[in-house]
């Protein structure tokens, strides 16, 4: 079995994180979410993985390379063009359009292939899913999960017959219009025949266009509803929740990095923490080179990125601080994600440091945010 990871989107729902990161590179416990997917695929014997890229493509390509350290071979399909002036211009083709481009270039989809969105953590038994796909004679399969009715508008909604055959598909309907609460997890299994139905050189989406086409053509198209961990990073609020749950140990097989120096406290290399004169309630991770001055108060789950600096008297509670974040004395951060000079609270409200009159520290090479209380 081969695999493709969908990684060409701009991740507009996860700004400001995707101003500087492609969505699959958003870190969970210090590692890109896509890295967990690659390792999971390798665990089930998948050795050939194609990745379609566009927005900030070089960050994915430079990090994963050709995949050797994971025991797999990774190839990339850039969606865009190079202008007359040499500028590389991303131009995504849509999830299905990206599949067609890869196939036309080298006939990659010549056998059963699993296709996954690059922005979710999963522990699905891929062997069991493949076996069920074959046993029911499916040409296309969607792995589904049930979600609360008020969440269906964030996903593609699947309606099936009693035997699991898909009879209709709704792409992100309003809650009142949804015909079920069974939704696509962004994990698909396709046979080669499906690729031939996708038009060439055209933006084409899996959920909005390919799936309705499969239903219209009467293609054997099935849903599988498995019990497995599926942690989707749909927006910044979701990301905050994911980090909270992961650090609390609610997601199996994900362990805190670094060295455990006290109950619930992990640190990277060369950190400076005044444990005797600070109040720290775990789980808390403090990245390498970070400095926590005396008088600070930290209530976990809290992730403090490498190179960060909490000045004396700063308070951080249930938050995620990306690398090189500087928190001024007296500042109180609660339930926020801080990324460079942006801060997003649990409700999804984004503020820029300049809007609050906060000073900007560092230079273009060493970008840090200085956060202080409004007083």
Secondary structure in CASP SS format (residue, H / E / C, confidence):
PFRMAT SS
TARGET T0000
AUTHOR 0000-0000-0000
METHOD secondary structure of the structure
MODEL  1
X C 1.00
X E 1.00
X E 1.00
X E 1.00
X E 1.00
X E 1.00
X E 1.00
X C 1.00
X C 1.00
X C 1.00
X C 1.00
X H 1.00
X H 1.00
X H 1.00
X C 1.00
X C 1.00
X H 1.00
X H 1.00
X H 1.00
X H 1.00
X C 1.00
X C 1.00
X H 1.00
X H 1.00
X H 1.00
X C 1.00
X E 1.00
X E 1.00
X C 1.00
X C 1.00
X E 1.00
X E 1.00
X H 1.00
X H 1.00
X H 1.00
X H 1.00
X H 1.00
X H 1.00
X H 1.00
X H 1.00
X H 1.00
X H 1.00
X H 1.00
X C 1.00
X C 1.00
X C 1.00
X C 1.00
X E 1.00
X E 1.00
X E 1.00
X E 1.00
X E 1.00
X E 1.00
X C 1.00
X C 1.00
X C 1.00
X H 1.00
X H 1.00
X H 1.00
X H 1.00
X H 1.00
X H 1.00
X H 1.00
X H 1.00
X C 1.00
X C 1.00
X C 1.00
X H 1.00
X H 1.00
X H 1.00
X C 1.00
X C 1.00
X E 1.00
X E 1.00
X E 1.00
X E 1.00
X E 1.00
X E 1.00
X C 1.00
X E 1.00
X E 1.00
X E 1.00
X C 1.00
X C 1.00
X C 1.00
X C 1.00
X C 1.00
X E 1.00
X E 1.00
X E 1.00
X C 1.00
X C 1.00
X C 1.00
X C 1.00
X H 1.00
X H 1.00
X H 1.00
X H 1.00
X H 1.00
X H 1.00
X H 1.00
X H 1.00
X H 1.00
X H 1.00
X H 1.00
X H 1.00
X C 1.00
X C 1.00
X C 1.00
X C 1.00
X C 1.00
X C 1.00
X E 1.00
X E 1.00
X E 1.00
X E 1.00
X E 1.00
X C 1.00
X C 1.00
X E 1.00
X E 1.00
X E 1.00
X C 1.00
X C 1.00
X C 1.00
X H 1.00
X H 1.00
X H 1.00
X H 1.00
X H 1.00
X H 1.00
X H 1.00
X H 1.00
X H 1.00
X H 1.00
X C 1.00
X C 1.00
X C 1.00
X C 1.00
X E 1.00
X E 1.00
X E 1.00
X E 1.00
X E 1.00
X E 1.00
X E 1.00
X C 1.00
X C 1.00
X H 1.00
X H 1.00
X H 1.00
X H 1.00
X H 1.00
X H 1.00
X C 1.00
X E 1.00
X E 1.00
X E 1.00
X E 1.00
X E 1.00
X C 1.00
X C 1.00
X C 1.00
X C 1.00
X E 1.00
X E 1.00
X E 1.00
X E 1.00
X E 1.00
X E 1.00
X E 1.00
X C 1.00
X C 1.00
X C 1.00
X H 1.00
X H 1.00
X H 1.00
X C 1.00
X C 1.00
X C 1.00
X C 1.00
X E 1.00
X E 1.00
X E 1.00
X E 1.00
X E 1.00
X E 1.00
X E 1.00
X E 1.00
X E 1.00
X C 1.00
X H 1.00
X H 1.00
X H 1.00
X H 1.00
X C 1.00
X C 1.00
X C 1.00
X C 1.00
X C 1.00
X C 1.00
X C 1.00
X C 1.00
X C 1.00
X C 1.00
X H 1.00
X H 1.00
X H 1.00
X H 1.00
X H 1.00
X H 1.00
X H 1.00
X H 1.00
X H 1.00
X H 1.00
X H 1.00
X H 1.00
X C 1.00
X C 1.00
X C 1.00
X E 1.00
X E 1.00
X E 1.00
X E 1.00
X E 1.00
X C 1.00
X C 1.00
X C 1.00
X C 1.00
X E 1.00
X E 1.00
X E 1.00
X C 1.00
X C 1.00
X C 1.00
X H 1.00
X H 1.00
X H 1.00
X H 1.00
X H 1.00
X H 1.00
X H 1.00
X H 1.00
X H 1.00
X H 1.00
X H 1.00
X H 1.00
X C 1.00
X C 1.00
X C 1.00
X C 1.00
X C 1.00
X C 1.00
X C 1.00
X C 1.00
X C 1.00
X C 1.00
X C 1.00
X E 1.00
X E 1.00
X E 1.00
X E 1.00
X C 1.00
X C 1.00
X E 1.00
X E 1.00
X E 1.00
X C 1.00
X C 1.00
X C 1.00
X C 1.00
X E 1.00
X E 1.00
X C 1.00
X H 1.00
X H 1.00
X H 1.00
X C 1.00
X E 1.00
X E 1.00
X E 1.00
X C 1.00
X C 1.00
X E 1.00
X E 1.00
X E 1.00
X C 1.00
X C 1.00
X C 1.00
X C 1.00
X E 1.00
X E 1.00
X C 1.00
X C 1.00
X C 1.00
X C 1.00
X E 1.00
X E 1.00
X E 1.00
X C 1.00
X C 1.00
X E 1.00
X E 1.00
X E 1.00
X C 1.00
X C 1.00
X C 1.00
X C 1.00
X E 1.00
X E 1.00
X C 1.00
X C 1.00
X C 1.00
X C 1.00
X E 1.00
X E 1.00
X E 1.00
X C 1.00
X C 1.00
X E 1.00
X E 1.00
X C 1.00
X C 1.00
X C 1.00
X E 1.00
X E 1.00
X E 1.00
X C 1.00
X C 1.00
X C 1.00
X C 1.00
X E 1.00
X E 1.00
X E 1.00
X C 1.00
X E 1.00
X E 1.00
X E 1.00
X E 1.00
X C 1.00
X C 1.00
X E 1.00
X E 1.00
X E 1.00
X E 1.00
X C 1.00
X C 1.00
X C 1.00
X C 1.00
X E 1.00
X E 1.00
X E 1.00
X H 1.00
X H 1.00
X H 1.00
X H 1.00
X C 1.00
X C 1.00
X C 1.00
X E 1.00
X E 1.00
X E 1.00
X E 1.00
X C 1.00
X C 1.00
X E 1.00
X E 1.00
X E 1.00
X E 1.00
X E 1.00
X E 1.00
X C 1.00
X C 1.00
X C 1.00
X C 1.00
END
